[in-house]
């Protein structure tokens, strides 16, 4: 399923839904990704300053993909 995400709040909501659908707590997800629980909590709440690399690690751990579409081959 492909979803358009327009802001970090929507990204956080999708991550939270995926985590819950897999029956994981924030603590379990954090441990599996090698990040802190606080990071997962802030990511799910849509904090704009969350580290992109760590965010991508969480997305991958949840079995999700992230892509960017734009103007041709730029």
PyMOL Python script that loads the backbone (N, CA, C, O; Angstrom):
from pymol import cmd

cmd.read_pdbstr("""\
ATOM      1  N   UNK A   1       0.845  -1.176   0.000  1.00  0.00           N
ATOM      2  CA  UNK A   1       0.000   0.000   0.000  1.00  0.00           C
ATOM      3  C   UNK A   1       0.887   1.235   0.000  1.00  0.00           C
ATOM      4  O   UNK A   1       1.823   1.337   0.793  1.00  0.00           O
ATOM      5  N   UNK A   2       0.594   2.158  -0.879  1.00  0.00           N
ATOM      6  CA  UNK A   2       1.366   3.382  -1.005  1.00  0.00           C
ATOM      7  C   UNK A   2       0.574   4.532  -0.397  1.00  0.00           C
ATOM      8  O   UNK A   2      -0.572   4.770  -0.777  1.00  0.00           O
ATOM      9  N   UNK A   3       1.183   5.246   0.548  1.00  0.00           N
ATOM     10  CA  UNK A   3       0.524   6.373   1.192  1.00  0.00           C
ATOM     11  C   UNK A   3       1.346   7.632   0.985  1.00  0.00           C
ATOM     12  O   UNK A   3       2.575   7.594   1.033  1.00  0.00           O
ATOM     13  N   UNK A   4       0.675   8.730   0.757  1.00  0.00           N
ATOM     14  CA  UNK A   4       1.340  10.009   0.641  1.00  0.00           C
ATOM     15  C   UNK A   4       1.478  10.594   2.042  1.00  0.00           C
ATOM     16  O   UNK A   4       0.496  10.723   2.772  1.00  0.00           O
ATOM     17  N   UNK A   5       2.700  10.943   2.405  1.00  0.00           N
ATOM     18  CA  UNK A   5       2.956  11.529   3.721  1.00  0.00           C
ATOM     19  C   UNK A   5       3.425  12.959   3.497  1.00  0.00           C
ATOM     20  O   UNK A   5       4.413  13.199   2.803  1.00  0.00           O
ATOM     21  N   UNK A   6       2.708  13.899   4.088  1.00  0.00           N
ATOM     22  CA  UNK A   6       2.991  15.310   3.867  1.00  0.00           C
ATOM     23  C   UNK A   6       3.772  15.982   4.984  1.00  0.00           C
ATOM     24  O   UNK A   6       4.315  17.070   4.791  1.00  0.00           O
ATOM     25  N   UNK A   7       3.835  15.354   6.140  1.00  0.00           N
ATOM     26  CA  UNK A   7       4.565  15.977   7.240  1.00  0.00           C
ATOM     27  C   UNK A   7       5.009  14.920   8.252  1.00  0.00           C
ATOM     28  O   UNK A   7       4.619  13.755   8.161  1.00  0.00           O
ATOM     29  N   UNK A   8       5.820  15.337   9.204  1.00  0.00           N
ATOM     30  CA  UNK A   8       6.374  14.385  10.179  1.00  0.00           C
ATOM     31  C   UNK A   8       5.304  13.823  11.110  1.00  0.00           C
ATOM     32  O   UNK A   8       5.457  12.717  11.629  1.00  0.00           O
ATOM     33  N   UNK A   9       4.249  14.553  11.321  1.00  0.00           N
ATOM     34  CA  UNK A   9       3.147  14.058  12.156  1.00  0.00           C
ATOM     35  C   UNK A   9       2.509  12.822  11.501  1.00  0.00           C
ATOM     36  O   UNK A   9       2.250  11.825  12.175  1.00  0.00           O
ATOM     37  N   UNK A  10       2.262  12.890  10.205  1.00  0.00           N
ATOM     38  CA  UNK A  10       1.691  11.748   9.487  1.00  0.00           C
ATOM     39  C   UNK A  10       2.660  10.566   9.473  1.00  0.00           C
ATOM     40  O   UNK A  10       2.240   9.416   9.602  1.00  0.00           O
ATOM     41  N   UNK A  11       3.956  10.846   9.318  1.00  0.00           N
ATOM     42  CA  UNK A  11       4.956   9.780   9.355  1.00  0.00           C
ATOM     43  C   UNK A  11       4.927   9.088  10.711  1.00  0.00           C
ATOM     44  O   UNK A  11       4.936   7.859  10.788  1.00  0.00           O
ATOM     45  N   UNK A  12       4.891   9.874  11.775  1.00  0.00           N
ATOM     46  CA  UNK A  12       4.840   9.310  13.120  1.00  0.00           C
ATOM     47  C   UNK A  12       3.606   8.452  13.351  1.00  0.00           C
ATOM     48  O   UNK A  12       3.679   7.399  13.984  1.00  0.00           O
ATOM     49  N   UNK A  13       2.481   8.907  12.837  1.00  0.00           N
ATOM     50  CA  UNK A  13       1.234   8.139  12.976  1.00  0.00           C
ATOM     51  C   UNK A  13       1.333   6.797  12.258  1.00  0.00           C
ATOM     52  O   UNK A  13       0.882   5.782  12.788  1.00  0.00           O
ATOM     53  N   UNK A  14       1.918   6.778  11.055  1.00  0.00           N
ATOM     54  CA  UNK A  14       2.077   5.514  10.316  1.00  0.00           C
ATOM     55  C   UNK A  14       3.019   4.566  11.039  1.00  0.00           C
ATOM     56  O   UNK A  14       2.777   3.360  11.085  1.00  0.00           O
ATOM     57  N   UNK A  15       4.088   5.106  11.599  1.00  0.00           N
ATOM     58  CA  UNK A  15       5.032   4.277  12.346  1.00  0.00           C
ATOM     59  C   UNK A  15       4.362   3.692  13.576  1.00  0.00           C
ATOM     60  O   UNK A  15       4.543   2.511  13.876  1.00  0.00           O
ATOM     61  N   UNK A  16       3.594   4.494  14.290  1.00  0.00           N
ATOM     62  CA  UNK A  16       2.879   4.010  15.472  1.00  0.00           C
ATOM     63  C   UNK A  16       1.902   2.894  15.098  1.00  0.00           C
ATOM     64  O   UNK A  16       1.839   1.870  15.779  1.00  0.00           O
ATOM     65  N   UNK A  17       1.139   3.091  14.016  1.00  0.00           N
ATOM     66  CA  UNK A  17       0.180   2.070  13.582  1.00  0.00           C
ATOM     67  C   UNK A  17       0.890   0.770  13.206  1.00  0.00           C
ATOM     68  O   UNK A  17       0.418  -0.314  13.548  1.00  0.00           O
ATOM     69  N   UNK A  18       2.007   0.871  12.514  1.00  0.00           N
ATOM     70  CA  UNK A  18       2.756  -0.327  12.121  1.00  0.00           C
ATOM     71  C   UNK A  18       3.303  -1.048  13.346  1.00  0.00           C
ATOM     72  O   UNK A  18       3.251  -2.276  13.419  1.00  0.00           O
ATOM     73  N   UNK A  19       3.824  -0.296  14.302  1.00  0.00           N
ATOM     74  CA  UNK A  19       4.367  -0.898  15.530  1.00  0.00           C
ATOM     75  C   UNK A  19       3.267  -1.634  16.287  1.00  0.00           C
ATOM     76  O   UNK A  19       3.449  -2.776  16.709  1.00  0.00           O
ATOM     77  N   UNK A  20       2.140  -0.978  16.453  1.00  0.00           N
ATOM     78  CA  UNK A  20       1.031  -1.596  17.187  1.00  0.00           C
ATOM     79  C   UNK A  20       0.483  -2.815  16.454  1.00  0.00           C
ATOM     80  O   UNK A  20       0.132  -3.815  17.080  1.00  0.00           O
ATOM     81  N   UNK A  21       0.411  -2.733  15.129  1.00  0.00           N
ATOM     82  CA  UNK A  21      -0.088  -3.861  14.340  1.00  0.00           C
ATOM     83  C   UNK A  21       0.803  -5.087  14.511  1.00  0.00           C
ATOM     84  O   UNK A  21       0.337  -6.220  14.389  1.00  0.00           O
ATOM     85  N   UNK A  22       2.084  -4.860  14.795  1.00  0.00           N
ATOM     86  CA  UNK A  22       3.025  -5.961  14.997  1.00  0.00           C
ATOM     87  C   UNK A  22       3.127  -6.368  16.466  1.00  0.00           C
ATOM     88  O   UNK A  22       3.913  -7.246  16.824  1.00  0.00           O
ATOM     89  N   UNK A  23       2.327  -5.723  17.308  1.00  0.00           N
ATOM     90  CA  UNK A  23       2.284  -6.087  18.725  1.00  0.00           C
ATOM     91  C   UNK A  23       3.524  -5.694  19.500  1.00  0.00           C
ATOM     92  O   UNK A  23       3.849  -6.317  20.511  1.00  0.00           O
ATOM     93  N   UNK A  24       4.219  -4.671  19.038  1.00  0.00           N
ATOM     94  CA  UNK A  24       5.444  -4.229  19.712  1.00  0.00           C
ATOM     95  C   UNK A  24       5.173  -3.031  20.610  1.00  0.00           C
ATOM     96  O   UNK A  24       4.358  -2.168  20.284  1.00  0.00           O
ATOM     97  N   UNK A  25       5.862  -2.988  21.736  1.00  0.00           N
ATOM     98  CA  UNK A  25       5.844  -1.790  22.562  1.00  0.00           C
ATOM     99  C   UNK A  25       6.905  -0.839  22.029  1.00  0.00           C
ATOM    100  O   UNK A  25       7.759  -1.233  21.235  1.00  0.00           O
ATOM    101  N   UNK A  26       6.849   0.399  22.464  1.00  0.00           N
ATOM    102  CA  UNK A  26       7.888   1.351  22.078  1.00  0.00           C
ATOM    103  C   UNK A  26       9.253   0.868  22.566  1.00  0.00           C
ATOM    104  O   UNK A  26      10.256   1.040  21.874  1.00  0.00           O
ATOM    105  N   UNK A  27       9.292   0.276  23.731  1.00  0.00           N
ATOM    106  CA  UNK A  27      10.542  -0.221  24.291  1.00  0.00           C
ATOM    107  C   UNK A  27      11.117  -1.355  23.446  1.00  0.00           C
ATOM    108  O   UNK A  27      12.320  -1.400  23.187  1.00  0.00           O
ATOM    109  N   UNK A  28      10.252  -2.264  23.022  1.00  0.00           N
ATOM    110  CA  UNK A  28      10.701  -3.389  22.193  1.00  0.00           C
ATOM    111  C   UNK A  28      11.215  -2.909  20.842  1.00  0.00           C
ATOM    112  O   UNK A  28      12.245  -3.383  20.363  1.00  0.00           O
ATOM    113  N   UNK A  29      10.510  -1.979  20.233  1.00  0.00           N
ATOM    114  CA  UNK A  29      10.939  -1.444  18.946  1.00  0.00           C
ATOM    115  C   UNK A  29      12.267  -0.717  19.088  1.00  0.00           C
ATOM    116  O   UNK A  29      13.161  -0.881  18.257  1.00  0.00           O
ATOM    117  N   UNK A  30      12.395   0.073  20.119  1.00  0.00           N
ATOM    118  CA  UNK A  30      13.644   0.806  20.347  1.00  0.00           C
ATOM    119  C   UNK A  30      14.819  -0.154  20.498  1.00  0.00           C
ATOM    120  O   UNK A  30      15.874   0.058  19.901  1.00  0.00           O
ATOM    121  N   UNK A  31      14.643  -1.194  21.281  1.00  0.00           N
ATOM    122  CA  UNK A  31      15.716  -2.168  21.498  1.00  0.00           C
ATOM    123  C   UNK A  31      16.087  -2.881  20.199  1.00  0.00           C
ATOM    124  O   UNK A  31      17.267  -3.106  19.929  1.00  0.00           O
ATOM    125  N   UNK A  32      15.088  -3.235  19.398  1.00  0.00           N
ATOM    126  CA  UNK A  32      15.344  -3.943  18.147  1.00  0.00           C
ATOM    127  C   UNK A  32      16.075  -3.062  17.139  1.00  0.00           C
ATOM    128  O   UNK A  32      16.809  -3.567  16.290  1.00  0.00           O
ATOM    129  N   UNK A  33      15.879  -1.758  17.228  1.00  0.00           N
ATOM    130  CA  UNK A  33      16.482  -0.820  16.275  1.00  0.00           C
ATOM    131  C   UNK A  33      17.780  -0.203  16.787  1.00  0.00           C
ATOM    132  O   UNK A  33      18.490   0.467  16.037  1.00  0.00           O
ATOM    133  N   UNK A  34      18.085  -0.427  18.052  1.00  0.00           N
ATOM    134  CA  UNK A  34      19.283   0.174  18.621  1.00  0.00           C
ATOM    135  C   UNK A  34      19.147   1.669  18.862  1.00  0.00           C
ATOM    136  O   UNK A  34      20.126   2.411  18.780  1.00  0.00           O
ATOM    137  N   UNK A  35      17.933   2.105  19.160  1.00  0.00           N
ATOM    138  CA  UNK A  35      17.685   3.508  19.486  1.00  0.00           C
ATOM    139  C   UNK A  35      17.037   3.564  20.861  1.00  0.00           C
ATOM    140  O   UNK A  35      16.646   2.533  21.409  1.00  0.00           O
ATOM    141  N   UNK A  36      16.924   4.750  21.413  1.00  0.00           N
ATOM    142  CA  UNK A  36      16.297   4.903  22.720  1.00  0.00           C
ATOM    143  C   UNK A  36      14.787   4.958  22.630  1.00  0.00           C
ATOM    144  O   UNK A  36      14.219   5.310  21.596  1.00  0.00           O
ATOM    145  N   UNK A  37      14.151   4.604  23.728  1.00  0.00           N
ATOM    146  CA  UNK A  37      12.690   4.675  23.798  1.00  0.00           C
ATOM    147  C   UNK A  37      12.213   6.103  23.578  1.00  0.00           C
ATOM    148  O   UNK A  37      11.189   6.327  22.932  1.00  0.00           O
ATOM    149  N   UNK A  38      12.943   7.054  24.108  1.00  0.00           N
ATOM    150  CA  UNK A  38      12.581   8.461  23.932  1.00  0.00           C
ATOM    151  C   UNK A  38      12.547   8.823  22.447  1.00  0.00           C
ATOM    152  O   UNK A  38      11.664   9.557  22.002  1.00  0.00           O
ATOM    153  N   UNK A  39      13.514   8.304  21.683  1.00  0.00           N
ATOM    154  CA  UNK A  39      13.531   8.588  20.248  1.00  0.00           C
ATOM    155  C   UNK A  39      12.269   8.064  19.581  1.00  0.00           C
ATOM    156  O   UNK A  39      11.641   8.775  18.797  1.00  0.00           O
ATOM    157  N   UNK A  40      11.892   6.827  19.886  1.00  0.00           N
ATOM    158  CA  UNK A  40      10.686   6.233  19.286  1.00  0.00           C
ATOM    159  C   UNK A  40       9.461   7.052  19.674  1.00  0.00           C
ATOM    160  O   UNK A  40       8.603   7.325  18.835  1.00  0.00           O
ATOM    161  N   UNK A  41       9.380   7.437  20.920  1.00  0.00           N
ATOM    162  CA  UNK A  41       8.249   8.233  21.397  1.00  0.00           C
ATOM    163  C   UNK A  41       8.169   9.567  20.631  1.00  0.00           C
ATOM    164  O   UNK A  41       7.093   9.972  20.192  1.00  0.00           O
ATOM    165  N   UNK A  42       9.312  10.237  20.480  1.00  0.00           N
ATOM    166  CA  UNK A  42       9.333  11.519  19.783  1.00  0.00           C
ATOM    167  C   UNK A  42       9.047  11.353  18.284  1.00  0.00           C
ATOM    168  O   UNK A  42       8.372  12.190  17.686  1.00  0.00           O
ATOM    169  N   UNK A  43       9.557  10.283  17.685  1.00  0.00           N
ATOM    170  CA  UNK A  43       9.293  10.009  16.274  1.00  0.00           C
ATOM    171  C   UNK A  43       7.810   9.790  16.046  1.00  0.00           C
ATOM    172  O   UNK A  43       7.239  10.341  15.106  1.00  0.00           O
ATOM    173  N   UNK A  44       7.186   8.999  16.888  1.00  0.00           N
ATOM    174  CA  UNK A  44       5.758   8.724  16.753  1.00  0.00           C
ATOM    175  C   UNK A  44       4.906   9.961  17.006  1.00  0.00           C
ATOM    176  O   UNK A  44       3.798  10.068  16.480  1.00  0.00           O
ATOM    177  N   UNK A  45       5.407  10.890  17.800  1.00  0.00           N
ATOM    178  CA  UNK A  45       4.634  12.104  18.074  1.00  0.00           C
ATOM    179  C   UNK A  45       4.856  13.182  17.011  1.00  0.00           C
ATOM    180  O   UNK A  45       4.223  14.237  17.058  1.00  0.00           O
ATOM    181  N   UNK A  46       5.751  12.922  16.054  1.00  0.00           N
ATOM    182  CA  UNK A  46       5.952  13.859  14.964  1.00  0.00           C
ATOM    183  C   UNK A  46       6.963  14.944  15.225  1.00  0.00           C
ATOM    184  O   UNK A  46       6.900  16.007  14.607  1.00  0.00           O
ATOM    185  N   UNK A  47       7.899  14.705  16.129  1.00  0.00           N
ATOM    186  CA  UNK A  47       8.924  15.709  16.405  1.00  0.00           C
ATOM    187  C   UNK A  47       9.740  15.964  15.143  1.00  0.00           C
ATOM    188  O   UNK A  47      10.282  15.031  14.551  1.00  0.00           O
ATOM    189  N   UNK A  48       9.825  17.205  14.741  1.00  0.00           N
ATOM    190  CA  UNK A  48      10.457  17.557  13.472  1.00  0.00           C
ATOM    191  C   UNK A  48      11.964  17.388  13.466  1.00  0.00           C
ATOM    192  O   UNK A  48      12.556  17.269  12.393  1.00  0.00           O
ATOM    193  N   UNK A  49      12.595  17.374  14.609  1.00  0.00           N
ATOM    194  CA  UNK A  49      14.057  17.307  14.634  1.00  0.00           C
ATOM    195  C   UNK A  49      14.591  15.885  14.819  1.00  0.00           C
ATOM    196  O   UNK A  49      15.771  15.711  15.124  1.00  0.00           O
ATOM    197  N   UNK A  50      13.754  14.876  14.642  1.00  0.00           N
ATOM    198  CA  UNK A  50      14.222  13.495  14.776  1.00  0.00           C
ATOM    199  C   UNK A  50      15.261  13.179  13.705  1.00  0.00           C
ATOM    200  O   UNK A  50      15.123  13.589  12.553  1.00  0.00           O
ATOM    201  N   UNK A  51      16.267  12.470  14.088  1.00  0.00           N
ATOM    202  CA  UNK A  51      17.387  12.098  13.213  1.00  0.00           C
ATOM    203  C   UNK A  51      16.900  11.212  12.074  1.00  0.00           C
ATOM    204  O   UNK A  51      16.272  10.181  12.310  1.00  0.00           O
ATOM    205  N   UNK A  52      17.189  11.611  10.847  1.00  0.00           N
ATOM    206  CA  UNK A  52      16.687  10.886   9.677  1.00  0.00           C
ATOM    207  C   UNK A  52      17.228   9.461   9.607  1.00  0.00           C
ATOM    208  O   UNK A  52      16.479   8.533   9.301  1.00  0.00           O
ATOM    209  N   UNK A  53      18.511   9.277   9.884  1.00  0.00           N
ATOM    210  CA  UNK A  53      19.100   7.942   9.823  1.00  0.00           C
ATOM    211  C   UNK A  53      18.432   6.972  10.781  1.00  0.00           C
ATOM    212  O   UNK A  53      18.135   5.834  10.419  1.00  0.00           O
ATOM    213  N   UNK A  54      18.198   7.423  11.994  1.00  0.00           N
ATOM    214  CA  UNK A  54      17.517   6.575  12.978  1.00  0.00           C
ATOM    215  C   UNK A  54      16.075   6.318  12.561  1.00  0.00           C
ATOM    216  O   UNK A  54      15.552   5.219  12.748  1.00  0.00           O
ATOM    217  N   UNK A  55      15.436   7.337  11.995  1.00  0.00           N
ATOM    218  CA  UNK A  55      14.051   7.174  11.536  1.00  0.00           C
ATOM    219  C   UNK A  55      13.965   6.119  10.452  1.00  0.00           C
ATOM    220  O   UNK A  55      13.051   5.294  10.458  1.00  0.00           O
ATOM    221  N   UNK A  56      14.907   6.137   9.522  1.00  0.00           N
ATOM    222  CA  UNK A  56      14.926   5.140   8.460  1.00  0.00           C
ATOM    223  C   UNK A  56      15.182   3.743   9.008  1.00  0.00           C
ATOM    224  O   UNK A  56      14.644   2.766   8.488  1.00  0.00           O
ATOM    225  N   UNK A  57      15.999   3.639  10.052  1.00  0.00           N
ATOM    226  CA  UNK A  57      16.263   2.343  10.689  1.00  0.00           C
ATOM    227  C   UNK A  57      14.970   1.777  11.281  1.00  0.00           C
ATOM    228  O   UNK A  57      14.693   0.585  11.149  1.00  0.00           O
ATOM    229  N   UNK A  58      14.183   2.634  11.933  1.00  0.00           N
ATOM    230  CA  UNK A  58      12.907   2.207  12.518  1.00  0.00           C
ATOM    231  C   UNK A  58      11.946   1.778  11.411  1.00  0.00           C
ATOM    232  O   UNK A  58      11.283   0.746  11.523  1.00  0.00           O
ATOM    233  N   UNK A  59      11.874   2.566  10.351  1.00  0.00           N
ATOM    234  CA  UNK A  59      10.992   2.244   9.231  1.00  0.00           C
ATOM    235  C   UNK A  59      11.348   0.882   8.645  1.00  0.00           C
ATOM    236  O   UNK A  59      10.464   0.066   8.383  1.00  0.00           O
ATOM    237  N   UNK A  60      12.628   0.637   8.442  1.00  0.00           N
ATOM    238  CA  UNK A  60      13.077  -0.643   7.883  1.00  0.00           C
ATOM    239  C   UNK A  60      12.755  -1.797   8.829  1.00  0.00           C
ATOM    240  O   UNK A  60      12.298  -2.850   8.386  1.00  0.00           O
ATOM    241  N   UNK A  61      12.989  -1.609  10.122  1.00  0.00           N
ATOM    242  CA  UNK A  61      12.733  -2.651  11.111  1.00  0.00           C
ATOM    243  C   UNK A  61      11.261  -3.059  11.106  1.00  0.00           C
ATOM    244  O   UNK A  61      10.940  -4.227  11.324  1.00  0.00           O
ATOM    245  N   UNK A  62      10.372  -2.105  10.859  1.00  0.00           N
ATOM    246  CA  UNK A  62       8.945  -2.383  10.832  1.00  0.00           C
ATOM    247  C   UNK A  62       8.497  -2.995   9.496  1.00  0.00           C
ATOM    248  O   UNK A  62       7.314  -3.274   9.302  1.00  0.00           O
ATOM    249  N   UNK A  63       9.451  -3.198   8.581  1.00  0.00           N
ATOM    250  CA  UNK A  63       9.122  -3.796   7.299  1.00  0.00           C
ATOM    251  C   UNK A  63       8.490  -2.819   6.324  1.00  0.00           C
ATOM    252  O   UNK A  63       7.841  -3.220   5.358  1.00  0.00           O
ATOM    253  N   UNK A  64       8.683  -1.540   6.582  1.00  0.00           N
ATOM    254  CA  UNK A  64       8.120  -0.507   5.722  1.00  0.00           C
ATOM    255  C   UNK A  64       9.212   0.006   4.780  1.00  0.00           C
ATOM    256  O   UNK A  64      10.401  -0.159   5.052  1.00  0.00           O
ATOM    257  N   UNK A  65       8.808   0.619   3.690  1.00  0.00           N
ATOM    258  CA  UNK A  65       9.715   1.248   2.736  1.00  0.00           C
ATOM    259  C   UNK A  65       9.401   2.728   2.679  1.00  0.00           C
ATOM    260  O   UNK A  65       8.283   3.150   2.975  1.00  0.00           O
ATOM    261  N   UNK A  66      10.390   3.507   2.298  1.00  0.00           N
ATOM    262  CA  UNK A  66      10.175   4.937   2.113  1.00  0.00           C
ATOM    263  C   UNK A  66      10.763   5.318   0.767  1.00  0.00           C
ATOM    264  O   UNK A  66      11.890   4.940   0.446  1.00  0.00           O
ATOM    265  N   UNK A  67      10.011   6.058  -0.013  1.00  0.00           N
ATOM    266  CA  UNK A  67      10.517   6.490  -1.315  1.00  0.00           C
ATOM    267  C   UNK A  67      10.209   7.965  -1.513  1.00  0.00           C
ATOM    268  O   UNK A  67       9.347   8.548  -0.856  1.00  0.00           O
ATOM    269  N   UNK A  68      10.941   8.532  -2.434  1.00  0.00           N
ATOM    270  CA  UNK A  68      10.752   9.945  -2.767  1.00  0.00           C
ATOM    271  C   UNK A  68      10.506  10.034  -4.264  1.00  0.00           C
ATOM    272  O   UNK A  68      11.246   9.458  -5.061  1.00  0.00           O
ATOM    273  N   UNK A  69       9.487  10.741  -4.629  1.00  0.00           N
ATOM    274  CA  UNK A  69       9.199  10.967  -6.038  1.00  0.00           C
ATOM    275  C   UNK A  69       9.337  12.454  -6.304  1.00  0.00           C
ATOM    276  O   UNK A  69       9.056  13.286  -5.442  1.00  0.00           O
ATOM    277  N   UNK A  70       9.765  12.763  -7.484  1.00  0.00           N
ATOM    278  CA  UNK A  70       9.954  14.170  -7.790  1.00  0.00           C
ATOM    279  C   UNK A  70       9.928  14.444  -9.263  1.00  0.00           C
ATOM    280  O   UNK A  70       9.138  13.873 -10.015  1.00  0.00           O
ATOM    281  N   UNK A  71      10.793  15.314  -9.651  1.00  0.00           N
ATOM    282  CA  UNK A  71      10.847  15.797 -11.029  1.00  0.00           C
ATOM    283  C   UNK A  71      11.831  15.001 -11.848  1.00  0.00           C
ATOM    284  O   UNK A  71      13.023  15.306 -11.852  1.00  0.00           O
ATOM    285  N   UNK A  72      11.362  14.000 -12.532  1.00  0.00           N
ATOM    286  CA  UNK A  72      12.198  13.213 -13.431  1.00  0.00           C
ATOM    287  C   UNK A  72      13.356  12.535 -12.727  1.00  0.00           C
ATOM    288  O   UNK A  72      13.174  11.889 -11.696  1.00  0.00           O
ATOM    289  N   UNK A  73      14.539  12.682 -13.282  1.00  0.00           N
ATOM    290  CA  UNK A  73      15.735  12.019 -12.757  1.00  0.00           C
ATOM    291  C   UNK A  73      16.634  12.955 -11.961  1.00  0.00           C
ATOM    292  O   UNK A  73      17.848  12.755 -11.922  1.00  0.00           O
ATOM    293  N   UNK A  74      16.072  13.953 -11.340  1.00  0.00           N
ATOM    294  CA  UNK A  74      16.896  14.904 -10.587  1.00  0.00           C
ATOM    295  C   UNK A  74      17.587  14.277  -9.420  1.00  0.00           C
ATOM    296  O   UNK A  74      18.314  14.957  -8.695  1.00  0.00           O
TER     297      UNK A  74
END
""", "prot")
cmd.dss("prot")
cmd.show_as("cartoon", "prot")
cmd.util.cbc("prot")
cmd.orient("prot")
